[in-house]
Amino acid sequence: MVAGSSLLTDYILTVAVSVAGGVAAIISAFPGLADYRVALCAGFIVLMTVANLRGLKESGALFAPRPTSTSSR
């Protein structure tokens, strides 16, 4: 029980810290978005949640670019 709750807490904190760092980088590049910091964080967290709930295959397709063709002609 303790291990399961520890993993869940770790996962939640990892997503929150990663999103906060990413939004901070976006705001440093585009200072006009500073007023929307919380909305951006919440939006990205919702995006990550939806992607993870869809499953590994679908979320990989969402975040990874399409592979190039490897066949040679």
mmCIF file of the N, C-alpha and C atoms, coordinates in Angstrom:
data_MODEL
# 
_entry.id   MODEL 
# 
loop_
_atom_site.group_PDB 
_atom_site.id 
_atom_site.type_symbol 
_atom_site.label_atom_id 
_atom_site.label_alt_id 
_atom_site.label_comp_id 
_atom_site.label_asym_id 
_atom_site.label_entity_id 
_atom_site.label_seq_id 
_atom_site.pdbx_PDB_ins_code 
_atom_site.Cartn_x 
_atom_site.Cartn_y 
_atom_site.Cartn_z 
_atom_site.occupancy 
_atom_site.B_iso_or_equiv 
_atom_site.pdbx_formal_charge 
_atom_site.auth_seq_id 
_atom_site.auth_comp_id 
_atom_site.auth_asym_id 
_atom_site.auth_atom_id 
_atom_site.pdbx_PDB_model_num 
ATOM 1   N N  . MET A 1 1  ? 0.814  -1.182 0.000   1.00 0.00 ? 1  MET A N  1 
ATOM 2   C CA . MET A 1 1  ? 0.000  0.000  0.000   1.00 0.00 ? 1  MET A CA 1 
ATOM 3   C C  . MET A 1 1  ? 0.865  1.258  0.000   1.00 0.00 ? 1  MET A C  1 
ATOM 4   N N  . VAL A 1 2  ? 1.913  1.260  0.781   1.00 0.00 ? 2  VAL A N  1 
ATOM 5   C CA . VAL A 1 2  ? 2.801  2.418  0.863   1.00 0.00 ? 2  VAL A CA 1 
ATOM 6   C C  . VAL A 1 2  ? 3.548  2.589  -0.460  1.00 0.00 ? 2  VAL A C  1 
ATOM 7   N N  . ALA A 1 3  ? 3.969  1.489  -1.051  1.00 0.00 ? 3  ALA A N  1 
ATOM 8   C CA . ALA A 1 3  ? 4.690  1.582  -2.319  1.00 0.00 ? 3  ALA A CA 1 
ATOM 9   C C  . ALA A 1 3  ? 3.799  2.130  -3.422  1.00 0.00 ? 3  ALA A C  1 
ATOM 10  N N  . GLY A 1 4  ? 2.555  1.692  -3.472  1.00 0.00 ? 4  GLY A N  1 
ATOM 11  C CA . GLY A 1 4  ? 1.627  2.186  -4.488  1.00 0.00 ? 4  GLY A CA 1 
ATOM 12  C C  . GLY A 1 4  ? 1.355  3.670  -4.339  1.00 0.00 ? 4  GLY A C  1 
ATOM 13  N N  . SER A 1 5  ? 1.128  4.111  -3.119  1.00 0.00 ? 5  SER A N  1 
ATOM 14  C CA . SER A 1 5  ? 0.869  5.539  -2.914  1.00 0.00 ? 5  SER A CA 1 
ATOM 15  C C  . SER A 1 5  ? 2.126  6.369  -3.158  1.00 0.00 ? 5  SER A C  1 
ATOM 16  N N  . SER A 1 6  ? 3.285  5.803  -2.886  1.00 0.00 ? 6  SER A N  1 
ATOM 17  C CA . SER A 1 6  ? 4.535  6.511  -3.169  1.00 0.00 ? 6  SER A CA 1 
ATOM 18  C C  . SER A 1 6  ? 4.737  6.686  -4.664  1.00 0.00 ? 6  SER A C  1 
ATOM 19  N N  . LEU A 1 7  ? 4.432  5.655  -5.435  1.00 0.00 ? 7  LEU A N  1 
ATOM 20  C CA . LEU A 1 7  ? 4.553  5.767  -6.892  1.00 0.00 ? 7  LEU A CA 1 
ATOM 21  C C  . LEU A 1 7  ? 3.570  6.778  -7.459  1.00 0.00 ? 7  LEU A C  1 
ATOM 22  N N  . LEU A 1 8  ? 2.350  6.782  -6.952  1.00 0.00 ? 8  LEU A N  1 
ATOM 23  C CA . LEU A 1 8  ? 1.353  7.736  -7.421  1.00 0.00 ? 8  LEU A CA 1 
ATOM 24  C C  . LEU A 1 8  ? 1.767  9.167  -7.087  1.00 0.00 ? 8  LEU A C  1 
ATOM 25  N N  . THR A 1 9  ? 2.262  9.386  -5.886  1.00 0.00 ? 9  THR A N  1 
ATOM 26  C CA . THR A 1 9  ? 2.738  10.715 -5.489  1.00 0.00 ? 9  THR A CA 1 
ATOM 27  C C  . THR A 1 9  ? 3.909  11.149 -6.352  1.00 0.00 ? 9  THR A C  1 
ATOM 28  N N  . ASP A 1 10 ? 4.828  10.240 -6.621  1.00 0.00 ? 10 ASP A N  1 
ATOM 29  C CA . ASP A 1 10 ? 5.980  10.551 -7.473  1.00 0.00 ? 10 ASP A CA 1 
ATOM 30  C C  . ASP A 1 10 ? 5.532  10.932 -8.871  1.00 0.00 ? 10 ASP A C  1 
ATOM 31  N N  . TYR A 1 11 ? 4.579  10.200 -9.414  1.00 0.00 ? 11 TYR A N  1 
ATOM 32  C CA . TYR A 1 11 ? 4.103  10.487 -10.765 1.00 0.00 ? 11 TYR A CA 1 
ATOM 33  C C  . TYR A 1 11 ? 3.437  11.856 -10.826 1.00 0.00 ? 11 TYR A C  1 
ATOM 34  N N  . ILE A 1 12 ? 2.597  12.173 -9.848  1.00 0.00 ? 12 ILE A N  1 
ATOM 35  C CA . ILE A 1 12 ? 1.915  13.470 -9.830  1.00 0.00 ? 12 ILE A CA 1 
ATOM 36  C C  . ILE A 1 12 ? 2.924  14.604 -9.711  1.00 0.00 ? 12 ILE A C  1 
ATOM 37  N N  . LEU A 1 13 ? 3.892  14.466 -8.830  1.00 0.00 ? 13 LEU A N  1 
ATOM 38  C CA . LEU A 1 13 ? 4.891  15.518 -8.658  1.00 0.00 ? 13 LEU A CA 1 
ATOM 39  C C  . LEU A 1 13 ? 5.779  15.662 -9.893  1.00 0.00 ? 13 LEU A C  1 
ATOM 40  N N  . THR A 1 14 ? 6.107  14.554 -10.546 1.00 0.00 ? 14 THR A N  1 
ATOM 41  C CA . THR A 1 14 ? 6.932  14.616 -11.749 1.00 0.00 ? 14 THR A CA 1 
ATOM 42  C C  . THR A 1 14 ? 6.216  15.392 -12.850 1.00 0.00 ? 14 THR A C  1 
ATOM 43  N N  . VAL A 1 15 ? 4.947  15.121 -13.053 1.00 0.00 ? 15 VAL A N  1 
ATOM 44  C CA . VAL A 1 15 ? 4.181  15.843 -14.074 1.00 0.00 ? 15 VAL A CA 1 
ATOM 45  C C  . VAL A 1 15 ? 4.086  17.317 -13.718 1.00 0.00 ? 15 VAL A C  1 
ATOM 46  N N  . ALA A 1 16 ? 3.790  17.634 -12.480 1.00 0.00 ? 16 ALA A N  1 
ATOM 47  C CA . ALA A 1 16 ? 3.627  19.027 -12.065 1.00 0.00 ? 16 ALA A CA 1 
ATOM 48  C C  . ALA A 1 16 ? 4.926  19.814 -12.216 1.00 0.00 ? 16 ALA A C  1 
ATOM 49  N N  . VAL A 1 17 ? 6.037  19.242 -11.797 1.00 0.00 ? 17 VAL A N  1 
ATOM 50  C CA . VAL A 1 17 ? 7.324  19.932 -11.885 1.00 0.00 ? 17 VAL A CA 1 
ATOM 51  C C  . VAL A 1 17 ? 7.757  20.075 -13.345 1.00 0.00 ? 17 VAL A C  1 
ATOM 52  N N  . SER A 1 18 ? 7.552  19.041 -14.148 1.00 0.00 ? 18 SER A N  1 
ATOM 53  C CA . SER A 1 18 ? 7.921  19.112 -15.554 1.00 0.00 ? 18 SER A CA 1 
ATOM 54  C C  . SER A 1 18 ? 7.107  20.161 -16.300 1.00 0.00 ? 18 SER A C  1 
ATOM 55  N N  . VAL A 1 19 ? 5.816  20.193 -16.058 1.00 0.00 ? 19 VAL A N  1 
ATOM 56  C CA . VAL A 1 19 ? 4.957  21.176 -16.711 1.00 0.00 ? 19 VAL A CA 1 
ATOM 57  C C  . VAL A 1 19 ? 5.316  22.588 -16.248 1.00 0.00 ? 19 VAL A C  1 
ATOM 58  N N  . ALA A 1 20 ? 5.566  22.769 -14.969 1.00 0.00 ? 20 ALA A N  1 
ATOM 59  C CA . ALA A 1 20 ? 5.935  24.092 -14.459 1.00 0.00 ? 20 ALA A CA 1 
ATOM 60  C C  . ALA A 1 20 ? 7.233  24.575 -15.094 1.00 0.00 ? 20 ALA A C  1 
ATOM 61  N N  . GLY A 1 21 ? 8.207  23.680 -15.243 1.00 0.00 ? 21 GLY A N  1 
ATOM 62  C CA . GLY A 1 21 ? 9.462  24.051 -15.888 1.00 0.00 ? 21 GLY A CA 1 
ATOM 63  C C  . GLY A 1 21 ? 9.277  24.383 -17.359 1.00 0.00 ? 21 GLY A C  1 
ATOM 64  N N  . GLY A 1 22 ? 8.446  23.611 -18.034 1.00 0.00 ? 22 GLY A N  1 
ATOM 65  C CA . GLY A 1 22 ? 8.180  23.880 -19.445 1.00 0.00 ? 22 GLY A CA 1 
ATOM 66  C C  . GLY A 1 22 ? 7.466  25.201 -19.655 1.00 0.00 ? 22 GLY A C  1 
ATOM 67  N N  . VAL A 1 23 ? 6.488  25.488 -18.812 1.00 0.00 ? 23 VAL A N  1 
ATOM 68  C CA . VAL A 1 23 ? 5.763  26.751 -18.919 1.00 0.00 ? 23 VAL A CA 1 
ATOM 69  C C  . VAL A 1 23 ? 6.688  27.925 -18.582 1.00 0.00 ? 23 VAL A C  1 
ATOM 70  N N  . ALA A 1 24 ? 7.568  27.749 -17.623 1.00 0.00 ? 24 ALA A N  1 
ATOM 71  C CA . ALA A 1 24 ? 8.529  28.809 -17.308 1.00 0.00 ? 24 ALA A CA 1 
ATOM 72  C C  . ALA A 1 24 ? 9.429  29.097 -18.508 1.00 0.00 ? 24 ALA A C  1 
ATOM 73  N N  . ALA A 1 25 ? 9.830  28.060 -19.235 1.00 0.00 ? 25 ALA A N  1 
ATOM 74  C CA . ALA A 1 25 ? 10.651 28.261 -20.432 1.00 0.00 ? 25 ALA A CA 1 
ATOM 75  C C  . ALA A 1 25 ? 9.864  28.969 -21.530 1.00 0.00 ? 25 ALA A C  1 
ATOM 76  N N  . ILE A 1 26 ? 8.598  28.597 -21.692 1.00 0.00 ? 26 ILE A N  1 
ATOM 77  C CA . ILE A 1 26 ? 7.758  29.263 -22.694 1.00 0.00 ? 26 ILE A CA 1 
ATOM 78  C C  . ILE A 1 26 ? 7.580  30.735 -22.339 1.00 0.00 ? 26 ILE A C  1 
ATOM 79  N N  . ILE A 1 27 ? 7.361  31.026 -21.070 1.00 0.00 ? 27 ILE A N  1 
ATOM 80  C CA . ILE A 1 27 ? 7.153  32.407 -20.642 1.00 0.00 ? 27 ILE A CA 1 
ATOM 81  C C  . ILE A 1 27 ? 8.437  33.223 -20.771 1.00 0.00 ? 27 ILE A C  1 
ATOM 82  N N  . SER A 1 28 ? 9.579  32.599 -20.571 1.00 0.00 ? 28 SER A N  1 
ATOM 83  C CA . SER A 1 28 ? 10.829 33.341 -20.751 1.00 0.00 ? 28 SER A CA 1 
ATOM 84  C C  . SER A 1 28 ? 11.049 33.689 -22.221 1.00 0.00 ? 28 SER A C  1 
ATOM 85  N N  . ALA A 1 29 ? 10.533 32.861 -23.123 1.00 0.00 ? 29 ALA A N  1 
ATOM 86  C CA . ALA A 1 29 ? 10.648 33.159 -24.553 1.00 0.00 ? 29 ALA A CA 1 
ATOM 87  C C  . ALA A 1 29 ? 9.575  34.142 -25.008 1.00 0.00 ? 29 ALA A C  1 
ATOM 88  N N  . PHE A 1 30 ? 8.396  34.071 -24.391 1.00 0.00 ? 30 PHE A N  1 
ATOM 89  C CA . PHE A 1 30 ? 7.268  34.933 -24.747 1.00 0.00 ? 30 PHE A CA 1 
ATOM 90  C C  . PHE A 1 30 ? 6.736  35.609 -23.480 1.00 0.00 ? 30 PHE A C  1 
ATOM 91  N N  . PRO A 1 31 ? 7.360  36.702 -23.032 1.00 0.00 ? 31 PRO A N  1 
ATOM 92  C CA . PRO A 1 31 ? 6.977  37.333 -21.766 1.00 0.00 ? 31 PRO A CA 1 
ATOM 93  C C  . PRO A 1 31 ? 5.526  37.811 -21.721 1.00 0.00 ? 31 PRO A C  1 
ATOM 94  N N  . GLY A 1 32 ? 4.906  38.020 -22.852 1.00 0.00 ? 32 GLY A N  1 
ATOM 95  C CA . GLY A 1 32 ? 3.516  38.455 -22.867 1.00 0.00 ? 32 GLY A CA 1 
ATOM 96  C C  . GLY A 1 32 ? 2.558  37.407 -22.329 1.00 0.00 ? 32 GLY A C  1 
ATOM 97  N N  . LEU A 1 33 ? 3.002  36.167 -22.242 1.00 0.00 ? 33 LEU A N  1 
ATOM 98  C CA . LEU A 1 33 ? 2.149  35.091 -21.730 1.00 0.00 ? 33 LEU A CA 1 
ATOM 99  C C  . LEU A 1 33 ? 2.212  34.940 -20.213 1.00 0.00 ? 33 LEU A C  1 
ATOM 100 N N  . ALA A 1 34 ? 2.932  35.817 -19.546 1.00 0.00 ? 34 ALA A N  1 
ATOM 101 C CA . ALA A 1 34 ? 3.117  35.687 -18.095 1.00 0.00 ? 34 ALA A CA 1 
ATOM 102 C C  . ALA A 1 34 ? 1.796  35.735 -17.338 1.00 0.00 ? 34 ALA A C  1 
ATOM 103 N N  . ASP A 1 35 ? 0.836  36.491 -17.838 1.00 0.00 ? 35 ASP A N  1 
ATOM 104 C CA . ASP A 1 35 ? -0.461 36.579 -17.150 1.00 0.00 ? 35 ASP A CA 1 
ATOM 105 C C  . ASP A 1 35 ? -1.250 35.276 -17.252 1.00 0.00 ? 35 ASP A C  1 
ATOM 106 N N  . TYR A 1 36 ? -0.881 34.415 -18.174 1.00 0.00 ? 36 TYR A N  1 
ATOM 107 C CA . TYR A 1 36 ? -1.601 33.160 -18.408 1.00 0.00 ? 36 TYR A CA 1 
ATOM 108 C C  . TYR A 1 36 ? -0.841 31.937 -17.879 1.00 0.00 ? 36 TYR A C  1 
ATOM 109 N N  . ARG A 1 37 ? 0.095  32.167 -16.969 1.00 0.00 ? 37 ARG A N  1 
ATOM 110 C CA . ARG A 1 37 ? 0.961  31.101 -16.452 1.00 0.00 ? 37 ARG A CA 1 
ATOM 111 C C  . ARG A 1 37 ? 0.159  29.939 -15.859 1.00 0.00 ? 37 ARG A C  1 
ATOM 112 N N  . VAL A 1 38 ? -0.800 30.223 -15.001 1.00 0.00 ? 38 VAL A N  1 
ATOM 113 C CA . VAL A 1 38 ? -1.576 29.163 -14.342 1.00 0.00 ? 38 VAL A CA 1 
ATOM 114 C C  . VAL A 1 38 ? -2.458 28.433 -15.352 1.00 0.00 ? 38 VAL A C  1 
ATOM 115 N N  . ALA A 1 39 ? -3.069 29.192 -16.263 1.00 0.00 ? 39 ALA A N  1 
ATOM 116 C CA . ALA A 1 39 ? -3.920 28.563 -17.280 1.00 0.00 ? 39 ALA A CA 1 
ATOM 117 C C  . ALA A 1 39 ? -3.093 27.657 -18.194 1.00 0.00 ? 39 ALA A C  1 
ATOM 118 N N  . LEU A 1 40 ? -1.892 28.090 -18.555 1.00 0.00 ? 40 LEU A N  1 
ATOM 119 C CA . LEU A 1 40 ? -1.015 27.250 -19.380 1.00 0.00 ? 40 LEU A CA 1 
ATOM 120 C C  . LEU A 1 40 ? -0.640 25.969 -18.643 1.00 0.00 ? 40 LEU A C  1 
ATOM 121 N N  . CYS A 1 41 ? -0.270 26.093 -17.376 1.00 0.00 ? 41 CYS A N  1 
ATOM 122 C CA . CYS A 1 41 ? 0.082  24.905 -16.589 1.00 0.00 ? 41 CYS A CA 1 
ATOM 123 C C  . CYS A 1 41 ? -1.099 23.941 -16.502 1.00 0.00 ? 41 CYS A C  1 
ATOM 124 N N  . ALA A 1 42 ? -2.265 24.462 -16.198 1.00 0.00 ? 42 ALA A N  1 
ATOM 125 C CA . ALA A 1 42 ? -3.440 23.601 -16.084 1.00 0.00 ? 42 ALA A CA 1 
ATOM 126 C C  . ALA A 1 42 ? -3.773 22.949 -17.418 1.00 0.00 ? 42 ALA A C  1 
ATOM 127 N N  . GLY A 1 43 ? -3.670 23.703 -18.494 1.00 0.00 ? 43 GLY A N  1 
ATOM 128 C CA . GLY A 1 43 ? -3.941 23.150 -19.818 1.00 0.00 ? 43 GLY A CA 1 
ATOM 129 C C  . GLY A 1 43 ? -2.987 22.035 -20.199 1.00 0.00 ? 43 GLY A C  1 
ATOM 130 N N  . PHE A 1 44 ? -1.698 22.232 -19.926 1.00 0.00 ? 44 PHE A N  1 
ATOM 131 C CA . PHE A 1 44 ? -0.723 21.190 -20.247 1.00 0.00 ? 44 PHE A CA 1 
ATOM 132 C C  . PHE A 1 44 ? -0.900 19.955 -19.366 1.00 0.00 ? 44 PHE A C  1 
ATOM 133 N N  . ILE A 1 45 ? -1.283 20.156 -18.112 1.00 0.00 ? 45 ILE A N  1 
ATOM 134 C CA . ILE A 1 45 ? -1.534 19.007 -17.238 1.00 0.00 ? 45 ILE A CA 1 
ATOM 135 C C  . ILE A 1 45 ? -2.747 18.223 -17.728 1.00 0.00 ? 45 ILE A C  1 
ATOM 136 N N  . VAL A 1 46 ? -3.788 18.923 -18.165 1.00 0.00 ? 46 VAL A N  1 
ATOM 137 C CA . VAL A 1 46 ? -4.959 18.235 -18.720 1.00 0.00 ? 46 VAL A CA 1 
ATOM 138 C C  . VAL A 1 46 ? -4.565 17.480 -19.984 1.00 0.00 ? 46 VAL A C  1 
ATOM 139 N N  . LEU A 1 47 ? -3.754 18.104 -20.838 1.00 0.00 ? 47 LEU A N  1 
ATOM 140 C CA . LEU A 1 47 ? -3.293 17.438 -22.055 1.00 0.00 ? 47 LEU A CA 1 
ATOM 141 C C  . LEU A 1 47 ? -2.513 16.161 -21.730 1.00 0.00 ? 47 LEU A C  1 
ATOM 142 N N  . MET A 1 48 ? -1.615 16.233 -20.762 1.00 0.00 ? 48 MET A N  1 
ATOM 143 C CA . MET A 1 48 ? -0.845 15.051 -20.360 1.00 0.00 ? 48 MET A CA 1 
ATOM 144 C C  . MET A 1 48 ? -1.756 13.976 -19.768 1.00 0.00 ? 48 MET A C  1 
ATOM 145 N N  . THR A 1 49 ? -2.745 14.382 -18.984 1.00 0.00 ? 49 THR A N  1 
ATOM 146 C CA . THR A 1 49 ? -3.669 13.425 -18.384 1.00 0.00 ? 49 THR A CA 1 
ATOM 147 C C  . THR A 1 49 ? -4.480 12.705 -19.451 1.00 0.00 ? 49 THR A C  1 
ATOM 148 N N  . VAL A 1 50 ? -5.028 13.451 -20.395 1.00 0.00 ? 50 VAL A N  1 
ATOM 149 C CA . VAL A 1 50 ? -5.818 12.839 -21.466 1.00 0.00 ? 50 VAL A CA 1 
ATOM 150 C C  . VAL A 1 50 ? -4.952 11.902 -22.301 1.00 0.00 ? 50 VAL A C  1 
ATOM 151 N N  . ALA A 1 51 ? -3.736 12.337 -22.610 1.00 0.00 ? 51 ALA A N  1 
ATOM 152 C CA . ALA A 1 51 ? -2.844 11.498 -23.411 1.00 0.00 ? 51 ALA A CA 1 
ATOM 153 C C  . ALA A 1 51 ? -2.507 10.197 -22.685 1.00 0.00 ? 51 ALA A C  1 
ATOM 154 N N  . ASN A 1 52 ? -2.258 10.280 -21.385 1.00 0.00 ? 52 ASN A N  1 
ATOM 155 C CA . ASN A 1 52 ? -1.923 9.073  -20.629 1.00 0.00 ? 52 ASN A CA 1 
ATOM 156 C C  . ASN A 1 52 ? -3.125 8.162  -20.428 1.00 0.00 ? 52 ASN A C  1 
ATOM 157 N N  . LEU A 1 53 ? -4.311 8.720  -20.343 1.00 0.00 ? 53 LEU A N  1 
ATOM 158 C CA . LEU A 1 53 ? -5.498 7.892  -20.194 1.00 0.00 ? 53 LEU A CA 1 
ATOM 159 C C  . LEU A 1 53 ? -5.842 7.155  -21.487 1.00 0.00 ? 53 LEU A C  1 
ATOM 160 N N  . ARG A 1 54 ? -5.418 7.672  -22.610 1.00 0.00 ? 54 ARG A N  1 
ATOM 161 C CA . ARG A 1 54 ? -5.695 7.018  -23.886 1.00 0.00 ? 54 ARG A CA 1 
ATOM 162 C C  . ARG A 1 54 ? -4.838 5.770  -24.081 1.00 0.00 ? 54 ARG A C  1 
ATOM 163 N N  . GLY A 1 55 ? -3.720 5.689  -23.413 1.00 0.00 ? 55 GLY A N  1 
ATOM 164 C CA . GLY A 1 55 ? -2.884 4.509  -23.514 1.00 0.00 ? 55 GLY A CA 1 
ATOM 165 C C  . GLY A 1 55 ? -1.536 4.830  -24.136 1.00 0.00 ? 55 GLY A C  1 
ATOM 166 N N  . LEU A 1 56 ? -0.645 3.873  -24.059 1.00 0.00 ? 56 LEU A N  1 
ATOM 167 C CA . LEU A 1 56 ? 0.730  4.076  -24.500 1.00 0.00 ? 56 LEU A CA 1 
ATOM 168 C C  . LEU A 1 56 ? 0.835  4.300  -26.001 1.00 0.00 ? 56 LEU A C  1 
ATOM 169 N N  . LYS A 1 57 ? 0.145  3.491  -26.770 1.00 0.00 ? 57 LYS A N  1 
ATOM 170 C CA . LYS A 1 57 ? 0.251  3.590  -28.222 1.00 0.00 ? 57 LYS A CA 1 
ATOM 171 C C  . LYS A 1 57 ? -0.281 4.935  -28.721 1.00 0.00 ? 57 LYS A C  1 
ATOM 172 N N  . GLU A 1 58 ? -1.448 5.329  -28.257 1.00 0.00 ? 58 GLU A N  1 
ATOM 173 C CA . GLU A 1 58 ? -2.051 6.570  -28.714 1.00 0.00 ? 58 GLU A CA 1 
ATOM 174 C C  . GLU A 1 58 ? -1.297 7.795  -28.205 1.00 0.00 ? 58 GLU A C  1 
ATOM 175 N N  . SER A 1 59 ? -0.841 7.772  -26.951 1.00 0.00 ? 59 SER A N  1 
ATOM 176 C CA . SER A 1 59 ? -0.111 8.931  -26.439 1.00 0.00 ? 59 SER A CA 1 
ATOM 177 C C  . SER A 1 59 ? 1.252  9.052  -27.105 1.00 0.00 ? 59 SER A C  1 
ATOM 178 N N  . GLY A 1 60 ? 1.850  7.945  -27.471 1.00 0.00 ? 60 GLY A N  1 
ATOM 179 C CA . GLY A 1 60 ? 3.108  8.013  -28.219 1.00 0.00 ? 60 GLY A CA 1 
ATOM 180 C C  . GLY A 1 60 ? 2.908  8.647  -29.573 1.00 0.00 ? 60 GLY A C  1 
ATOM 181 N N  . ALA A 1 61 ? 1.802  8.338  -30.215 1.00 0.00 ? 61 ALA A N  1 
ATOM 182 C CA . ALA A 1 61 ? 1.499  8.941  -31.514 1.00 0.00 ? 61 ALA A CA 1 
ATOM 183 C C  . ALA A 1 61 ? 1.210  10.433 -31.370 1.00 0.00 ? 61 ALA A C  1 
ATOM 184 N N  . LEU A 1 62 ? 0.679  10.838 -30.214 1.00 0.00 ? 62 LEU A N  1 
ATOM 185 C CA . LEU A 1 62 ? 0.364  12.238 -29.995 1.00 0.00 ? 62 LEU A CA 1 
ATOM 186 C C  . LEU A 1 62 ? 1.625  13.082 -29.809 1.00 0.00 ? 62 LEU A C  1 
ATOM 187 N N  . PHE A 1 63 ? 2.596  12.566 -29.059 1.00 0.00 ? 63 PHE A N  1 
ATOM 188 C CA . PHE A 1 63 ? 3.769  13.358 -28.703 1.00 0.00 ? 63 PHE A CA 1 
ATOM 189 C C  . PHE A 1 63 ? 4.973  13.133 -29.612 1.00 0.00 ? 63 PHE A C  1 
ATOM 190 N N  . ALA A 1 64 ? 4.989  12.060 -30.360 1.00 0.00 ? 64 ALA A N  1 
ATOM 191 C CA . ALA A 1 64 ? 6.143  11.763 -31.219 1.00 0.00 ? 64 ALA A CA 1 
ATOM 192 C C  . ALA A 1 64 ? 5.809  12.121 -32.665 1.00 0.00 ? 64 ALA A C  1 
ATOM 193 N N  . PRO A 1 65 ? 6.796  12.585 -33.402 1.00 0.00 ? 65 PRO A N  1 
ATOM 194 C CA . PRO A 1 65 ? 6.528  12.855 -34.815 1.00 0.00 ? 65 PRO A CA 1 
ATOM 195 C C  . PRO A 1 65 ? 6.329  11.570 -35.592 1.00 0.00 ? 65 PRO A C  1 
ATOM 196 N N  . ARG A 1 66 ? 5.705  11.693 -36.730 1.00 0.00 ? 66 ARG A N  1 
ATOM 197 C CA . ARG A 1 66 ? 5.475  10.511 -37.580 1.00 0.00 ? 66 ARG A CA 1 
ATOM 198 C C  . ARG A 1 66 ? 6.824  9.978  -38.072 1.00 0.00 ? 66 ARG A C  1 
ATOM 199 N N  . PRO A 1 67 ? 7.007  8.664  -38.054 1.00 0.00 ? 67 PRO A N  1 
ATOM 200 C CA . PRO A 1 67 ? 8.281  8.123  -38.530 1.00 0.00 ? 67 PRO A CA 1 
ATOM 201 C C  . PRO A 1 67 ? 8.399  8.287  -40.049 1.00 0.00 ? 67 PRO A C  1 
ATOM 202 N N  . THR A 1 68 ? 9.616  8.450  -40.470 1.00 0.00 ? 68 THR A N  1 
ATOM 203 C CA . THR A 1 68 ? 9.855  8.564  -41.896 1.00 0.00 ? 68 THR A CA 1 
ATOM 204 C C  . THR A 1 68 ? 9.886  7.168  -42.517 1.00 0.00 ? 68 THR A C  1 
ATOM 205 N N  . SER A 1 69 ? 9.708  7.101  -43.780 1.00 0.00 ? 69 SER A N  1 
ATOM 206 C CA . SER A 1 69 ? 9.707  5.818  -44.474 1.00 0.00 ? 69 SER A CA 1 
ATOM 207 C C  . SER A 1 69 ? 11.116 5.248  -44.470 1.00 0.00 ? 69 SER A C  1 
ATOM 208 N N  . THR A 1 70 ? 11.218 3.977  -44.160 1.00 0.00 ? 70 THR A N  1 
ATOM 209 C CA . THR A 1 70 ? 12.528 3.330  -44.132 1.00 0.00 ? 70 THR A CA 1 
ATOM 210 C C  . THR A 1 70 ? 12.737 2.415  -45.315 1.00 0.00 ? 70 THR A C  1 
ATOM 211 N N  . SER A 1 71 ? 11.748 2.326  -46.190 1.00 0.00 ? 71 SER A N  1 
ATOM 212 C CA . SER A 1 71 ? 11.907 1.436  -47.333 1.00 0.00 ? 71 SER A CA 1 
ATOM 213 C C  . SER A 1 71 ? 12.761 2.102  -48.396 1.00 0.00 ? 71 SER A C  1 
ATOM 214 N N  . SER A 1 72 ? 13.594 1.323  -49.016 1.00 0.00 ? 72 SER A N  1 
ATOM 215 C CA . SER A 1 72 ? 14.447 1.852  -50.087 1.00 0.00 ? 72 SER A CA 1 
ATOM 216 C C  . SER A 1 72 ? 13.906 1.401  -51.423 1.00 0.00 ? 72 SER A C  1 
ATOM 217 N N  . ARG A 1 73 ? 13.986 2.248  -52.384 1.00 0.00 ? 73 ARG A N  1 
ATOM 218 C CA . ARG A 1 73 ? 13.475 1.916  -53.701 1.00 0.00 ? 73 ARG A CA 1 
ATOM 219 C C  . ARG A 1 73 ? 14.592 1.805  -54.678 1.00 0.00 ? 73 ARG A C  1 
# 
